[in-house]
Amino acid sequence: INAEYMGTCVRPQVMAPPFTTPYWCCAYAAGAAAGTLACHYAAREHNLAPLAASFLGDVAATVAIYGFSFAADNGCVYDAYWPIAPIPIAAYWLLSSSTRSLEAYTGLGLLATWAIRYLSIEDPSSKVANEDWRYADIRAKTGRAYWLASLFSLHLTPTATVFLAMSPLYPVISGHAGPLRVDWPYRFPVSAAISAAAIALQTAADKQLHDFRQTAQPGAVLERGVWAYSRHPNYFGEFLFWAGVCGMGLSVGVERWMATGAAVVFAFFRFASIPLMDTRMIERRPQYGATIRRVSAFVPWFRSSTHET
């Protein structure tokens, strides 16, 4: 997620062909159509609940966009989908519900703010000339099997992860509470505040990184602001946002599997993305090794010469 945070998104060794903005728009229109049809069919013809129907629609939209990624030979066609998809999904849950509540609108509002922040970082169709370096690495390693690997690891996995992470909002929005519930004072407003604080943290990190890039010398490493206390504050903010979403769901009552979403996001960042990004940074910026010794990897913490959190 967002390799650009650490300034490591560069023109890869294995270049993917460019695609145009109209092509990107057609891909997302096709994705929206496929998702809507699949969701409608699942709900009307098979009487599936909005949660299950929306998941099938989410998968159908992902597969449709994957088709455009494959045709363009560029996996970046998909990149903007996972922050966009939760908005129509949550809106569908709300429209399918006969109840309306302040909690439902609060959850939907926070989700929309989260998505807008992601999409405001850059034009979703701006990666028309080059592919994310991680995609290029997978392309180089998998060879002819790249597009099969891309379907599962670069398209369906992010889609499923985000859907799992947002699923605790389903009982909040729909009113269909599950058996797992946490009773503690002010549980919903505290959880909503956690998600709001996470968005604020990510926004601050974005601004500080943007300002740093304007004057940074080649090879420089950002260690100011929130970046002085976490090497990956945006990753931590992302986990914190979904932890707040989980808390909002638990305040109403969720199915047990829904409570795993934030933990999956944590595991993905802490044990996959962070090691990959740190290895990349050390290869390109030798002084980053000192940053690793001084600055916490994930949870913002006091600077130390030996700390690793």
CORNOR-V526027 format. One record per residue. N is the residue number from 1. SS is DSSP state (A for helix, B for strand, O for the rest). PSI is psi in whole degrees, 0 to 359 (* if undefined). NEAR is the number of other ideal C-beta (glycine too) atoms within 12 Angstrom. Layout:
# CORNOR-V526027
N;SS;PSI;NEAR + N;SS;PSI;NEAR
This chain:
# CORNOR-V526027
1;O;123;37 + 2;O;67;34 + 3;A;338;31 + 4;A;341;26 + 5;A;321;37 + 6;A;13;40 + 7;O;30;29 + 8;O;6;32 + 9;O;103;30 + 10;O;171;23 + 11;O;117;16 + 12;O;168;26 + 13;O;322;15 + 14;O;105;24 + 15;O;140;21 + 16;O;148;33 + 17;O;149;20 + 18;O;160;21 + 19;O;155;31 + 20;O;163;18 + 21;A;317;19 + 22;A;324;14 + 23;A;316;24 + 24;A;317;32 + 25;A;320;21 + 26;A;321;22 + 27;A;317;40 + 28;A;331;31 + 29;A;318;18 + 30;A;320;27 + 31;A;317;37 + 32;A;318;28 + 33;A;314;19 + 34;A;318;28 + 35;A;318;35 + 36;A;315;27 + 37;A;316;21 + 38;A;318;30 + 39;A;315;36 + 40;A;317;22 + 41;A;316;18 + 42;A;322;26 + 43;A;317;25 + 44;A;317;15 + 45;A;331;13 + 46;O;3;14 + 47;O;37;11 + 48;O;150;20 + 49;O;156;22 + 50;A;325;34 + 51;A;309;35 + 52;A;319;26 + 53;A;319;31 + 54;A;327;40 + 55;A;317;33 + 56;A;321;32 + 57;A;321;35 + 58;A;315;44 + 59;A;317;33 + 60;A;318;30 + 61;A;320;39 + 62;A;316;42 + 63;A;321;28 + 64;A;315;33 + 65;A;325;47 + 66;A;321;35 + 67;A;321;23 + 68;A;324;33 + 69;A;314;40 + 70;A;315;25 + 71;A;324;21 + 72;A;350;30 + 73;O;40;23 + 74;O;109;38 + 75;A;345;41 + 76;A;350;43 + 77;A;326;42 + 78;A;339;42 + 79;O;322;40 + 80;O;354;32 + 81;A;313;44 + 82;A;331;37 + 83;A;338;34 + 84;A;318;35 + 85;A;321;41 + 86;A;335;43 + 87;A;304;32 + 88;A;330;28 + 89;A;310;45 + 90;A;323;39 + 91;A;322;28 + 92;A;318;35 + 93;A;318;40 + 94;A;316;31 + 95;A;333;20 + 96;A;352;28 + 97;O;146;26 + 98;O;357;14 + 99;O;153;20 + 100;O;140;18 + 101;O;160;22 + 102;A;322;16 + 103;A;320;31 + 104;A;314;33 + 105;A;327;21 + 106;A;312;30 + 107;A;317;43 + 108;A;321;36 + 109;A;318;26 + 110;A;320;39 + 111;A;318;43 + 112;A;319;27 + 113;A;318;28 + 114;A;314;39 + 115;A;317;30 + 116;A;320;20 + 117;A;316;30 + 118;A;312;35 + 119;A;342;25 + 120;A;349;19 + 121;A;319;29 + 122;O;164;22 + 123;O;123;16 + 124;O;334;27 + 125;O;19;29 + 126;O;344;21 + 127;O;44;36 + 128;O;345;26 + 129;O;342;20 + 130;O;155;25 + 131;O;150;37 + 132;O;139;35 + 133;A;330;33 + 134;A;323;33 + 135;A;319;35 + 136;A;322;30 + 137;A;315;25 + 138;A;321;28 + 139;A;317;31 + 140;A;325;20 + 141;A;326;17 + 142;A;341;21 + 143;A;236;12 + 144;A;341;11 + 145;A;7;15 + 146;A;314;27 + 147;A;336;26 + 148;A;316;18 + 149;A;322;24 + 150;A;320;38 + 151;A;314;26 + 152;A;316;21 + 153;A;328;28 + 154;A;350;37 + 155;A;296;39 + 156;A;324;28 + 157;A;312;24 + 158;A;322;38 + 159;A;311;38 + 160;A;322;26 + 161;A;314;35 + 162;A;321;40 + 163;A;317;39 + 164;A;318;35 + 165;A;325;44 + 166;A;350;48 + 167;O;330;44 + 168;O;342;48 + 169;A;343;55 + 170;A;310;45 + 171;A;331;38 + 172;A;316;47 + 173;A;319;43 + 174;A;336;38 + 175;O;2;22 + 176;O;89;27 + 177;O;148;23 + 178;O;182;25 + 179;O;339;16 + 180;B;112;21 + 181;O;143;24 + 182;O;128;23 + 183;O;105;12 + 184;O;154;13 + 185;O;139;9 + 186;O;34;15 + 187;A;319;24 + 188;A;309;35 + 189;A;325;21 + 190;A;316;20 + 191;A;318;36 + 192;A;322;35 + 193;A;324;22 + 194;A;315;30 + 195;A;320;43 + 196;A;319;28 + 197;A;324;24 + 198;A;318;37 + 199;A;319;33 + 200;A;319;24 + 201;A;315;34 + 202;A;321;37 + 203;A;317;27 + 204;A;317;27 + 205;A;319;38 + 206;A;313;29 + 207;A;316;24 + 208;A;321;27 + 209;A;319;32 + 210;A;314;22 + 211;A;322;16 + 212;A;319;24 + 213;A;337;21 + 214;A;332;13 + 215;A;356;11 + 216;O;142;20 + 217;O;154;13 + 218;O;132;12 + 219;O;356;17 + 220;O;154;23 + 221;O;133;31 + 222;O;121;38 + 223;O;44;28 + 224;O;161;22 + 225;A;221;22 + 226;A;339;34 + 227;A;348;37 + 228;A;345;24 + 229;O;349;30 + 230;O;133;42 + 231;O;338;44 + 232;O;66;42 + 233;A;331;41 + 234;A;324;40 + 235;A;315;42 + 236;A;318;38 + 237;A;323;39 + 238;A;314;42 + 239;A;317;38 + 240;A;323;36 + 241;A;312;48 + 242;A;333;45 + 243;A;320;34 + 244;A;320;43 + 245;A;318;48 + 246;A;318;44 + 247;A;321;37 + 248;A;319;48 + 249;A;317;45 + 250;A;335;36 + 251;A;338;35 + 252;A;318;36 + 253;O;121;26 + 254;B;163;36 + 255;O;151;26 + 256;A;323;17 + 257;A;334;21 + 258;A;330;36 + 259;A;353;30 + 260;A;350;25 + 261;A;310;38 + 262;A;324;36 + 263;A;322;22 + 264;A;317;30 + 265;A;315;37 + 266;A;310;27 + 267;A;320;21 + 268;A;313;29 + 269;A;309;38 + 270;A;326;28 + 271;A;356;17 + 272;A;296;23 + 273;A;314;33 + 274;A;311;35 + 275;A;321;21 + 276;A;314;26 + 277;A;319;36 + 278;A;319;31 + 279;A;317;21 + 280;A;317;26 + 281;A;319;33 + 282;A;322;23 + 283;A;325;17 + 284;A;338;22 + 285;O;94;27 + 286;O;327;14 + 287;O;352;19 + 288;A;339;28 + 289;A;322;19 + 290;A;325;18 + 291;A;320;34 + 292;A;322;31 + 293;A;332;20 + 294;A;326;26 + 295;O;136;39 + 296;O;145;30 + 297;O;321;31 + 298;O;291;33 + 299;O;125;27 + 300;O;128;30 + 301;O;169;21 + 302;O;144;15 + 303;O;143;22 + 304;O;156;17 + 305;O;346;13 + 306;O;355;14 + 307;O;140;21 + 308;O;105;21 + 309;O;*;22
